[in-house]
Amino acid sequence: MKKSFLLALSLASLAQFSQAQTAAPVPPATPQYRPAYHFSPAKMWMNDPNGMVYSKGVYHLFFQHYPDAMVWGPMHWGHATSSDLVHWQEQPIALFPDKLGWIFSGSAVIDENNTAGFGKNAMVAIFTHHNDPEEKKQTNKHQYQSLAYSLDQGQTWTKYAGNPVLPNPGIPDFRDPKVSWNTVAGKWIMTLATKDRITFYSSPDLKAWTKESEFGEQLGAHGGVWECPDLFPLTLDGKQQWVLLVSINPGGPNGGSATQYFIGQFDGKKFTPASTATRWVDYGKDNYAGVTYAGTGARRIFQGWMSNWEYANQVPTSPWRNAMTAPRELALRKVGPDVFLTSQPVKEIGLAMQAGRVQLQNLKVQPQLDLTSKLPGLGDKFQLKMSTRQLTDFSLILANSRGEELVIGYDKKANEYYVDRSKSGLVAFSDKFAGRHAGPRRATAAAADLTLLFDASSVEVFADNGLTALTELYFPSEAFKTLTVKSATGLTISELSYARLATGVK
């Protein structure tokens, strides 16, 4: 879907809709890097999550997909489903390019009251058509919003004959509609990325759209084009507040693409932020374009694309490229006068982590403690939780016999959590990949907790009940076999729990 990164792509990645060019050969398979409980397509390219909706007991995850190569190309909507956010089943491609263009990012809703006239409880996709020939004319009208609907829970789709429903007024980046029903306005609200800002539109029927307001022209981070927005309410201390997510590429806190957020109020027409400070959903390199599921009631479940545009076309996996983050439940938390967005792995993932469970208490670390023998059958797909009553410098190191290591830790002087993948294995595929990437500690208490999710080639760090999150990929040349904790100043781990993924999850 992205256009802000196209200069970095090869000409092969910009193949025309005719797809006449011969796809590059698929490299040897890398099953050792295939995640189990993070969704990845069976083969070829994937980027942004799209159309995420929960309906009749099923989570529907649509996604940007190019089925003919392992690099970005003419976009389709792939489709995957799950009943528990852990076991994923890839479905047939949902939306294919057509005469109006490629199928870029968007959202899906269940039209319970048949406002669009497609049928009661129709699943309606609202997406961006990207017209490549029109883009070459440089009219700035090559992206516009369109509809498709399904009456069989996303298995088959019909594109609306009146597409596009929202023509382009002359904005080169005019895309990624996130639509939801707003009870205050009594209308559908579209949150749309429009170059360097977000524009809100309203509609009674998903077909006729009226511009309501703009937000963000000179607020927040602007290192690159704004895209993939989301707008939703969360409750804190009994009061409703609104969260606006905005992905940006480049300009992330550790380089490349990342997702920022604002907290404020939305009156059905205009978003007013409580703070204009730049804040990030995730400080790791590999969480981008994330949005939330529709239809989940009081739960607000977020899922992002687990990669970075700096190297997404080069990561050493085959025959697929890229995966999604673990689904996360979002909430608001107050720290002093500030309110922050928190994220934690959905509870379903914890329920799937049942094998080889180990619980330990009062572990003394000074200067180091080898946990390998205490965690039999370490594996590469597991959850590790640890807590301490007095947080100080520490590093947790996964390593193998080749001297490769992945380091996760806390730097007290800088007051930041970090992931260091400088020596984690295969890193030479991009000069933007290796490095130490950090995020600030938001909590102020002496006590701390961490939840770490490992899945073959990724780690997701959730610190202080989700106040700080970091997501990072890594590609060791052989499996990590040892797990060691180091702390020169001395650390007491109050509790440590470990569990592997249950057999059969893939």
N, C-alpha and C positions, 0 to 999 in steps of 0.2 A: 504494500500500500504506500510505502514512503516515497517521497520525491526528494527530500532534503539530503538523501545519501546517494542519489543516482550517479553523481559524478565519480563516486568511488567504485561503481560496479563495472564489470567488463561489458563489452558490446554484446557478448552472448547472453548476458542477463537481461538485455533490453530487446529480446527477440520479439518480432511483430506478432500480432494476433494469429497470423497464418501459421506460425510455428514451423516455418519451412526449414529453419536452420537445424542442423544435426546436433543433438544434445551431447555434451561432453561425456566421456566414459565414466561409469560409476566406479569409484575407488574400491579396493578390497573391503569387505564387511568388517565392522568393528563392534561385534556384539558385547564386548566388555564395557562399552560406554553407553549401552542402551539402558535408559532408566526404566524402573518397574512401576512405580506409583506416580510418576510424573508423565503426563501424556506426551507421546511423540508419534508422528505418523509412521506408518510401516515403511514408507520410502519417500524420497524427494524432499522438496523444500517446504518449510512452514515458518510463518511469522505471526503477526498479531492475533490474539484471541478476538473473536467476533460473535455477535448474536447470542451471547450467553444468557440462557433462560432455563428456569426450572418449571416443569409442567408434568403433571400426572405421575409424580414419583421419579422422574428422569431429569438429570442435568444434561442439557444440550450445550456442547461447546463447538461452535463453528470457528474456523480459523483461516487466515490467509494462507493459500496453498498454491504451489506451482507443481503440478503432477508430472512434468516432463523433464525436470532437471533438478539438481541439488543446489542451485543458486536461484536467487530471486528472478521471477519472470512474470508473464501475464497472469494476473491473479484470479483465482477461483475461491469459492468458499468450501473448504473441507468441513467435515462433520464428525464429531465423536460424541458418544453418550456414556453416561454412568449413572448408576443408582446410588452410589455411595461416595463419589469423589475420589475413589482409590482405584477401582477396577474400571478401565476405560475400553470401550469397543469402538473402533473406527468404522464409520458408516460410509456409504457411497457419497461422492462429491455432491454437494447441495446446489451450488450456483456456478454456472459456467459463463465465461465471457460471451457477449453478444454484440450486435451491431452498434449498441450505444457505448460499449467499452468493456474494459476489464472490471472485475468485481472487487473493489477495494473495501476497506473496513466499514463497519456499521454495527447495528444492534438488532435485537429481536424482542418482540413483546407478544403477549397473549391478549388478543382483542376480545375481552370477555363480553362486552356489550355490543359487538359488531358495529363499531363506529365507522369502520371503513367499508362495510358492506360486502366483505369477502366471506362472511359466515361467522356465527357466534363461536367464540373461542378459537378463531383462526390464529395460527402462529404467523406473525407478520415480520418480515425482515426489512429493515430500513438501511440502505447501504449507499456507498458512493460508487457511481459509474465513473471510470477514468477513460477518457477518449484519447488514445495515443495519437492518432492522426491530427486531431484538433489541437493537441498540445504542440505539435510541430509547427502549426500555423501561428503560434504565439499570440492567440487571442485572449488568453487568461480565462477561457470559459470551458476548459476541458474536463472539469470535475463538477458533478451535479448529483443530487440525491434521488434515489429511486426506491421502489417497493417490489417485494415478492411475497407471496403468501402460500401457506401450506395448511391443508385441512386434514392431514394424517400424521400430525406430530413430527413434522420435519423430514419425512421420508421422501416426499415429492413436492416440487415447488412450481408455482405459476407466477411469472413476472407480470406485473400490472401493465395493462395496455396503454395507460396514460403516462408512463415514465418519460422523462423525469418529473417528479412531483415538486422538486425545488431546483429550478435552473440556476446557473451560476451568474451572479451580477458582474463578474469581471475580476474575481479574486483567484490568483494562481493556485493557492492551496485552500481548498474549499471542500472539507471532507470529514469523514469519521462520525456520522450522526449517532449520538447516544440518546435514545428516546425513552421516556417514561411518562406515566399518567400523573398529573399534578392535581391533587384533590382541591387545593385552594383555588387554582385557576379554573378547574373543571375542564381541562384541556390536556392534550398531549404536549409535552415540552421536549424540544430537540435542543441538545447541547452540541454545537457544531464547532469544529476547529476551522478558523479562518485566518490563516497565515500567522500573525503575531498576536492573536487574541482569540477569545471565545465569543461566539454569537449565539444568542438564545432565540429560538423560534417557537411559535405555538400553533396548534391545529386542533380542530374538533374531530377530525376524521382521518388523520394521517396523510391526507392528500393535498389539502390547501393549507399552506404555511404562511404565517405572518411574523415578520421580524419584531422582536420585543426589545432587545438591548444587547450591548456588547460589554465585555469585561477583559481587563488585563493588558491593554496595549503597552503600558509602561510599568507593570507590576510583575513581581516574581522574576524568575530566570528567563533570559531571552538569548541564550547561546545559539539557538536554532529555531526552526519552525515549531509552533505549537501544534499538537495533534492528539488523537485518541482521548478526548475528554470524557468525563463521567460526572454526574451530579446526583447526589442522593442525601437523604436525611439520616442522622444518627442522634440518639438521645443521650444526654449527659446530665446527671442530677435532675432528671425529670423534665428537662427542657430540650426541645428539638433544635438542633443545629444542622447546617448543611455543609457538605464536603464537596469540593470541586477538584477533581483530578485532572492534571494536564501533563501529558508526556511531551518531552522535548528532545530533539536530536539535531546537533550535538548540544553540549552544555551541562551534562550530568556532573555530579559532585566529584566523581572519580574518573571522568572522561567519557566521551561518547554519549549514548542515550540513557535517559533516566526519567522518572515520573515525579513531578512535584505535586503539592496539594495546598489548597486554601480552605479555611474554615470560616463560615459566616452565616448569613441569612439569605434566603431566596423567597421572594414574595409572589412568585408565579410569573414575574416579569424580569426582575433584576436581581443579580447576585451582589451582595454587599459583604466584603471580607471583614472579619474582626481584626485580622492582622495581615500585613502585607509582607511579612518575613518569608524568605524562601525556605521551604521545608520539603523534605524528600520522603517518599513512601519507603524507599529502600536505598541504602548507601552502597550496596554492592554493584558490581559492573553488569550483572546479568538479570535484571528485572525491568522489563520495559513494556509499554503499551497496555498495561493492565487496566481492566475495568471490572465491574461487578455484575453478578447474575441478577436478572429480573425474576420475580415470582418466588422469592425465598422468605417472604414475610419479615419477621423481626431480625432474622440473620442477614448480615451484609457480607456476602462472600466474594472475595476478590481473587482474580487469577491473572498472571502476567505472562509475557513471552520471556523465556529464560535464555536470553542472548543479548548481544550488543551490536549495533550497526557497524562498529569499528572493525569487527572480524566475523560477523555472522555467516558470511559467504565462504569462510575459510576454516571453520572449526573442523577438526579431524574425525568426523563421524561418517558412517556409511552403512546402508544406502539411504539414510535419512539425514536431515540437517535441522537441528533445533528442537526444543521441547518447551513445555509450559512449566511455570512454577507450580509448587503445591498450592492448592486452594487455601485461602487464608480468611479468617473471620476478622472483620474490622471493627474497631470501637474507638471512642474518644476517652482521653484521660487528661486530668488536670495536674500539672506540676507547677507549684507556685502560682503565679498569675497566668501562666500559659496553658493552652490546650493543644494537645498533640493527637495525631492519628496513630493508633496502635494496630498491629497485625499479629495474629497467632495462627499456627496451623489449625485447620478445621479438626474437630474432635474425631472425625472418622479416621484420620491418619493414625492417631494414637491408638485407636481400637485395632488397627491392622498390624501394629507393632507388638506382637505377642511372643515371638520365638526367642528362646534363650534369655529370658528376662533375668537381669541381675540388678540388685539394689544394694548399695554400699553406703556407709555413713562414717563421718568423722575421719576423712582421709587427710593425712598430713603431707604437704608437698614442700620440700626444701632440701636441696634445690630442685629435685625432680622425683617423679613417681611413675614407674612403668605400669600401666594398667592392662597390658596385653594379656597376661596370665589370669587376670581377674575377670576378663571378658572373653570367655572361650568362644571360638568360632566367630571372630570379629566381623568378617564379611565386609561388603561394601554398600549394603542397603540397611541402614539402621537409624535409630533415634537415640540420642544421648541427651540426658538432662542433668544439670548440675546446679547447685546453689551454695552460696557462702554467706556467712553473717558479716564478713568483713572483706570487701572486694579490694584486691591489690593486683599488682602486675602478675600476669600469668600467660603462658602459652600452651596450647594443646596441639600436639604434633602427631599427624598421621604420616608414616614413613614406610619405605620399602628397602630392599637390599641394594638398590641402585643409587641410594643417596637422595632419592626424590622425596619431597615432603610437602605437605599442606599444613600451614600453621594458622591457627585461630586463637585470638587472644584479646587481652585488655592491657592498654598502656595507661597507667594511672596519671603520669605527668601530663600527657595530652588529653586525658579523660576521654578515651575513645576505644571502641572495639574495632578489631581489624581482622581481615583475612589476607594472608600472604601466600600467593601461589607462584612466587618467583621461581622456585625450584620444584614445581609440582609435577613435572613430566614433560609432555609435549607442549612447548610454548612458542617455538620458532615460527609457527604458521602466521603469526602477526606480531609486529613490534608493539602493538597496543595491548597485548594479552597479559604478559607477565607483570607482576608488581604486587605491592602491598596496598590494600584498599581499606579505608577506615571510615567509620561513622561515629558521630559524637554520642556520648552517653547522656541521655536525657534525665534519667532518674537521679535523685539526690541522696537517697538513703545509703547507708554503708553496706547493707545487705544487697545481694544481687542474685539473679537466676538466669540461666541460659537454656534454651532448647535448640538442639542442632539436628537437622535432618540431612542424612546422607543418602544418595541414590546413584550409585555407579560412577557418575562423573559430575556431581553437583553437591554443594552444601548450602543450606539455608540456615542462617543464624538469627535467632529471635532472643533478644536480651531484655531483661527487666520487664517481663510480661508483654513483650512486643513493642516497647518504646523505641528500640533501635533494631533494625533488620538489615541484614546483608546477604545477598545471594551471589554465589560465585561458581563458575564452572572450573573443572580441572580434568586433565587427561594424563594420568600416570602411565608410563610405559610398561609397568607391571603392577599388580594389585598392591595396595598398601596393606601391610601385615602387622604393624606395631602402632600402639597408641600410648603416648607419653605426655604427662603434664609437667611443666617446668615453672618454677617461681623462685627467683633469687632472693626475694624478700620474705618468702614464706606464705603459703596459702593453706587454709583449712577448708576442704570441701565438706560442707555439712551433710549433703546428700548427693548421691550420684546414681542415676538409673540408666540402664542400657537395655534395649530390646531390638531384635532384628525383625525385618519384615516377615510376615507370615508366609509360609510356603504357598505358592500358587498365584501370587499377585504378580501380574506382568502386563 
